[in-house]
Amino acid sequence: MNMLGTDPFLPQSISSLAEEVLIKKLLLSHDPDGRHFDSELFLCAVENTMLCTTAEEVPDDVNLVNNMEVVGLEEPLGKTFGKISHEILCKWPDKEDLHRRTMILFDSLGSYKWDAKVVLVLASFVASYGEFRLLIHLCSSNPLALSLAMLKQLPADLSPLKPRFKALSLLVNAMVDVTKYIINFEKLPLSHVELDHEAKYATKSIIYIAAYWIVRGILRCSSQITDSTSIKSEQYSDSTIIATWEILSLVYRLRSIYSHLRQQVEICHQQIETKLYWKLMNVFKETHVDNQEVLSLLFAMRDDLPLKDCSSQAKLGVSDLKGKIVILLFSRPEFLPIDETLLLVQQTHNYPHDYKNVEGSYKIIWIPIPVSSQWTTADATIFDFLSSILPWYSIRKPWLLNPAVVTFIKQAWNYKNEPVMVVLDSQGNVTNKNILDMLIIWGVIAYPFSASREEELWQEQNWTLKFMVDAIDPILTKWVEEDRNICIYGSNSIDWILEFTGKMEIIKSAGVNLEMVYVGKRNSSQQMRNILTVVDYKQLSSVLSFIKSQFFWLRLESIRRLKLQLGTPETTDHVLDEVSALVDMDDNGKNWAVIGRGSKSMDMVRLEGPELMECLDMFPKWGGSVAELGFMNALRNSLDPSFLSGRCGHDYDVTLSSEEPVLQGMVVCGKCKHPMKKFVIYK
């Protein structure tokens, strides 16, 4: 393929030889030293500028380019632009020395990568052209612009130059399209996955030639700005036609280059994505000494610092995660509803005293993935906002995540646009494919968040008041630890609540120490908010705040969901039964109450509306046994007359430390709800 534009009557071998010689000369000037900037963002600025020069009105959806990232530059980027603009505008090359001027410009840009070279020259030219067009546009309405136009000797009538301006616009558009594919190639993670030699060589050769013709074309067309200030009216016709045809010939050449380059880059992308996908599939089957290879492949991109600390916005590399447990949090850019987000943040940052040493030994990395394959402006905006307030790490530029990585995440870890939290241990092994519910339920107590730790927690866990309410509200937690009688209730009827709390007040007035807490409903309707407000205002009982009420129900949902994921148990699962009953009662709009006592006791009574009211109405009959049996046992005996006479055949081992008191009073079996015989064994 000959893209050099030599004499068509020359043999093809001579044309190819000239192309090879040019490539060698270009490579001699190429010596990148690590400096770089966001060339894609700069190219966006170029497109915006050209759009504004051709549009009658500035469109509302023009993206403003800011927060430009620059690394390793020895001088401000604006100064570099100034030097390049000087080269392409102040040095007006004749056709005979155009190649020499092009190579001199490449020599001055030797420290940059190929995409940066092209973008710098293109942006410098477009900036100067944009200033020229802006001056023309403002002449009729701005005295300063008019004065500057007179000083520059701009012709009063520029309408004959419109064909030239149109051709320039076509040329820049062609250059932008070619540059996009140069950037696409440079973004490939070639340090992690190797391309076939033939594809790599063919693509790079086209890039070298493309860069040459873009820079040469800009130098040739720079005169289109400068000669507009000195051209005479009688020269408009001939010179405009000649200049326009010269520009259009460059457009044709660059479009031909674009066609070949696009085809080659797409071949390279396909190769990289296929190889990267299978490399990811295999890397998780291998044994590693640390997590670096695994994480480097997941975040395989051009950026050496692909992550950031959302709290400080500090840039981070994969090496900052060495030796740590890494939790990969995948979600849509809009993340979770606010209540779920707040609960997850609370559970990951509330460290019990025994788990203070866990802090810093694991990191959560948020990796947003949009529903569509392309990032929208709305997606990027919400990501920028959330990644500045969440307390975890996140990927800095999630839109640069390789499509092969996204495909792997969806297939290997079953990501289907709903949040998933995958755990990698310090060696990069997957120890749990989704701990979202696990974290919602236990928080950092679930450390190190492995599937085996989850199994341990379920084996240790019973249905108790402490497990039911967790640490959602510090006052409620304190009451549980103080071994108080607690009634937790829910309803969507303020009339029922008034009746219920009135009957409970009768029991409390009889000397029963009883705390009551209204937990609302799962839905966040205005009616539920109003009921919370009324209960609190009239002091009918204690209430959870709206957000804490949502926390309560979210935990119950997570408990049931995680239990169901474990499959059908061989025996009755008491925790699953109780949680399902609460959630179902809430779904069906029923009134309910759970009464229990203590942080370790499984002695809890759950009652629905009619049965509950009937029991409370009978308090004058069974209340006399409270002094002898205690409130909970007296309540249970009133519900089940065989309570005291029945015998429990279950065994429980309760290990107490030397500082904990021996369980006092009657202990009720959590399974059969009958009194248990107590034996104390000293070890």
Secondary structure by P-SEA (a helix, b strand, c coil): cccccccccccaaaaaaaaaaaaaaaaaaccccccccaaaaaaaaaaaaaaaacccccccccccccccccccccccaaaaaaaaaaaaccccccccaaaaaaaaaaaaaccccaaaaaaaaaaaaaaaaaaaaaaaaaccccaaaaaaaaaaccccccccaaaaaaaaaaaaaaaaaaaaaaaaaaacccccccccaaaaaaaaaaaaaaaaaaaaaaaaaaaaaaacccccccccaaaaaaaaaaaaaaaaaaaaaaaaaaaaaaaaaaaaaaaaaaaaaaaaacccccaaaaaaaaacccccccccccccccccccccccccbbbbbbbccccccaaaaaaaaaaacccccccccccccbbbbbbbbcccccccaaaaaaaaaaaaccccccccccccccaaaaaaaaacccccccbbbbbbccccccccccaaaaaaccccccccccaaaaaaaaaacccccccccccccaaaaaaaaacccccccccccaaaaaaaaaaaaaaaaaccbbbbbbbccccccaaaaaaaaaaaaacccccccaaaaaaaaaaaaaaaaaaaaacccccccaaaaaaaaaaaaaaacccbbbbbbcccccbbbbbcaaaaaaaaaaccccccccccccaaaaaaaaaccccccccccbbbbbbbcccccccccbbbbcccccbbbbbbbcc
